[in-house]
Amino acid sequence: MCGRAWGHPDVVRELLAHGADADLHEDRGSGDSPLGWALRGSHPETVELLRVAGRESDGSSSR
């Protein structure tokens, strides 16, 4: 997922709908995840989208 999308939840939603991995970690640099970037960037809607996507990918559906 592209860090430039974090302030644009509609873009993140579209990326997730097309199979983007919400739990993917950088292999260079900080090694951070999309959720980490969204948290640091203070993008609460994106944070929630990524949290839900992460729960769905690990089979958990509770909030």
C-alpha positions as CSV (number, residue, x, y, z in Angstrom):
1,M,0.0,0.0,0.0
2,C,1.2,3.4,-0.8
3,G,1.9,5.8,2.1
4,R,0.5,8.7,0.1
5,A,-3.0,7.1,0.4
6,W,-3.2,7.3,4.2
7,G,-5.0,10.7,4.1
8,H,-7.4,9.3,1.5
9,P,-9.6,6.6,3.0
10,D,-11.4,6.1,-0.3
11,V,-8.1,5.2,-2.0
12,V,-7.2,2.8,0.9
13,R,-10.7,1.2,0.7
14,E,-10.2,0.7,-3.1
15,L,-6.8,-0.8,-2.6
16,L,-8.1,-3.2,0.1
17,A,-11.0,-4.2,-2.2
18,H,-8.5,-5.2,-4.9
19,G,-6.5,-7.4,-2.6
20,A,-3.9,-5.1,-1.0
21,D,-2.3,-6.7,2.0
22,A,-3.2,-4.6,5.1
23,D,-0.6,-6.4,7.2
24,L,2.3,-6.1,4.8
25,H,5.5,-4.7,6.4
26,E,8.1,-2.6,4.6
27,D,11.2,-4.7,3.7
28,R,13.4,-1.5,3.8
29,G,13.4,1.6,5.9
30,S,11.3,1.4,9.1
31,G,9.8,-2.0,8.5
32,D,6.5,-0.6,9.5
33,S,3.0,-1.7,8.4
34,P,0.3,0.4,6.8
35,L,-1.5,0.6,10.2
36,G,1.7,2.0,11.8
37,W,1.9,4.7,9.1
38,A,-1.8,5.6,9.5
39,L,-1.5,5.8,13.3
40,R,1.5,8.1,13.1
41,G,-0.2,10.2,10.4
42,S,-3.3,10.7,12.6
43,H,-5.7,9.3,10.0
44,P,-8.4,7.7,12.2
45,E,-10.7,6.5,9.3
46,T,-7.7,4.8,7.6
47,V,-6.7,3.2,10.9
48,E,-10.2,1.7,11.3
49,L,-10.2,0.4,7.7
50,L,-6.9,-1.3,8.2
51,R,-7.8,-2.7,11.6
52,V,-11.0,-4.2,10.1
53,A,-9.0,-5.6,7.1
54,G,-6.5,-7.1,9.4
55,R,-9.1,-8.8,11.5
56,E,-10.7,-10.2,8.4
57,S,-7.4,-11.5,7.1
58,D,-6.7,-13.4,10.3
59,G,-10.3,-14.8,10.5
60,S,-11.4,-12.7,13.5
61,S,-14.6,-10.8,13.2
62,S,-14.9,-9.2,16.7
63,R,-14.4,-5.5,17.2
